[in-house]
């Protein structure tokens, strides 16, 4: 039998009357004098689990649960009683009546509540594993994943080939300092981590791979500023046999497709401004058009 049949946040009224097996973390435990309610959380959201004293062994375990215990439950999906639904949750119209409960891993008292929005950056980074359990952070990572998937889907459909390029390479003139990695085999020699795959993708064009892309890491040994990062991920693309209008249309359609796939937002066509107009009106080739 599978260890888990459904994600917590995806259990809805469509599963009413079915038995489900769920795994997740205790977000909150509430003892209402004889009946224990557990808000069980995973990456997809929450579901309310009801622990009834009619099953003494299971109920005794439920009494010992605390926040962030990792548990597995098996139970029956049923509609919540009238007046107790939660419209803010996808699973807010149902609850799971617990039949079996297993503690997969107990937890010490967490250093902070996961719903605390006033944590310092130092606290969050020190306890990063807990910080990443917070729904806000998980949504950010899922959004990043959806954007990457949408980009790959679009570029694959338009004939681009995903090709990995080397990470350990020779130092070449770029816009910043290189991160150097000493060679164990060649004493006194160093590899450089790539600031971009620029040379490799140009070689690919010469080799006949006329449409290349990869979502890749880049490394630049720069001072920390608001618009600089020592390590970052970029959508790297190179193409041959396309003119300016074709390239502009391609990337407009890619960005529009990403917004639809990842956010459900439809964008119109992008405005086009000539370099001469931008310099004449704004004195900059990258004007902030949000400012009226």
JONOR-V350573 format. One record per residue. RES is the residue in one letter. OMEGA is omega in degrees with one decimal (NA if undefined). Layout:
# JONOR-V350573
RES & OMEGA
RES & OMEGA
This chain:
# JONOR-V350573
X & 179.6
X & -179.5
X & 178.8
X & 179.3
X & -177.1
X & 167.9
X & -175.6
X & -175.1
X & -178.5
X & 175.9
X & -177.1
X & -178.5
X & 176.5
X & -180.0
X & -179.2
X & 179.1
X & 179.8
X & 175.7
X & -178.5
X & 173.9
X & -174.2
X & 173.2
X & 179.1
X & -177.1
X & 178.2
X & 177.1
X & 178.3
X & 176.7
X & -177.6
X & 178.6
X & -177.9
X & 174.8
X & 178.1
X & 176.5
X & -179.0
X & 176.4
X & 178.6
X & 171.4
X & -176.6
X & -172.2
X & 166.4
X & -172.5
X & -178.3
X & 179.0
X & -172.7
X & 168.0
X & 179.0
X & 178.7
X & -178.9
X & 178.9
X & -174.5
X & -179.4
X & 176.4
X & 176.1
X & -168.9
X & -176.8
X & 178.1
X & -177.0
X & 178.8
X & 175.9
X & -179.1
X & 178.8
X & -177.7
X & -178.1
X & 174.8
X & -179.1
X & 175.9
X & 166.6
X & 175.4
X & -172.0
X & 170.8
X & 177.0
X & 173.1
X & -176.6
X & -174.9
X & 177.4
X & 178.3
X & 177.8
X & 175.1
X & 175.9
X & 178.4
X & 177.3
X & -178.0
X & -179.8
X & 180.0
X & -176.2
X & -179.9
X & -179.1
X & 174.4
X & 179.9
X & -170.8
X & 179.8
X & -177.2
X & 170.9
X & -179.7
X & 176.5
X & -172.3
X & 173.9
X & -179.3
X & -179.2
X & 177.0
X & 174.4
X & -179.8
X & 179.1
X & 176.6
X & -178.7
X & 168.4
X & 179.6
X & -178.7
X & -179.4
X & 177.0
X & 175.2
X & -176.8
X & 178.7
X & 177.9
X & -177.5
X & -175.5
X & -179.2
X & 175.8
X & 178.6
X & 179.5
X & 178.8
X & -178.5
X & -178.5
X & 177.4
X & -178.8
X & -172.4
X & -178.3
X & 176.3
X & 179.6
X & -178.7
X & 173.5
X & -177.0
X & -178.2
X & -179.5
X & -179.4
X & 179.5
X & 176.5
X & 178.1
X & -179.6
X & 177.8
X & 176.8
X & 177.6
X & 178.4
X & -179.0
X & 177.8
X & 179.7
X & 179.5
X & 179.7
X & 177.6
X & 179.7
X & -179.2
X & -178.3
X & -176.4
X & 176.2
X & -178.7
X & -179.1
X & 170.7
X & 177.7
X & -178.1
X & 178.5
X & -177.3
X & 176.4
X & 176.2
X & -174.0
X & 174.9
X & 177.3
X & -172.7
X & -179.4
X & 177.0
X & 179.1
X & 179.9
X & 178.2
X & -176.3
X & -177.7
X & 176.4
X & 179.2
X & 163.2
X & -175.9
X & -179.6
X & -178.2
X & 177.7
X & 177.2
X & -176.2
X & -176.2
X & -175.1
X & 178.5
X & 178.1
X & -173.8
X & 165.2
X & 172.4
X & 172.8
X & -171.5
X & 170.5
X & 171.9
X & 177.7
X & -169.3
X & -176.4
X & -177.6
X & -178.2
X & 174.9
X & 174.5
X & 178.2
X & 177.6
X & 178.6
X & -178.8
X & 177.5
X & 174.9
X & -167.2
X & 176.6
X & -175.6
X & 168.5
X & 165.1
X & 171.8
X & -163.3
X & 174.5
X & 172.8
X & -174.5
X & 179.1
X & -177.6
X & -177.4
X & 173.6
X & -180.0
X & 174.8
X & -176.0
X & -177.3
X & 179.5
X & 175.3
X & 178.1
X & 179.1
X & -179.1
X & 179.4
X & 178.4
X & 171.0
X & -173.9
X & -173.7
X & 171.4
X & -178.8
X & 175.9
X & 172.7
X & 173.3
X & 178.0
X & -174.0
X & -178.6
X & 179.1
X & 179.8
X & 179.4
X & 180.0
X & -179.6
X & -174.9
X & 172.3
X & -179.7
X & 178.2
X & -178.5
X & 177.0
X & 178.8
X & 178.4
X & -179.8
X & 178.8
X & -175.9
X & -171.9
X & -173.4
X & -177.3
X & -177.9
X & 177.9
X & 178.7
X & 173.1
X & 177.4
X & -177.0
X & 174.5
X & 180.0
X & -179.8
X & 177.9
X & 179.0
X & -177.9
X & 178.7
X & 179.7
X & -179.2
X & -179.4
X & -175.6
X & -170.3
X & -177.1
X & -178.4
X & 176.7
X & 176.1
X & -177.0
X & 175.2
X & -175.5
X & 174.8
X & -178.7
X & -179.1
X & NA
